[in-house]
Amino acid sequence: MALGPWQLIIILVIVLVLFGGRGKISALMGDFGKGLKSFKKGMKDEESVTEEPPKAIDSEQPPVAEAPPKKDEAANG
């Protein structure tokens, strides 16, 4: 598939708009990259922190005993 001169000009214009001269889109992409780098750093820092074991929550209510399962009379016929 050969590209003609008009296709090459259109591709060049798109590349210049996306990546050229600190335009809005290139600034946006730079901010996106900084955000990804910051996110990865935060995830790495979180992994290195040792977590304390979860603490039990004291409840003032007594534990609830489970009731035995009821028989399903409709299933038996």
Helices and strands as residue ranges (DSSP letters): H 5-19, H 24-48
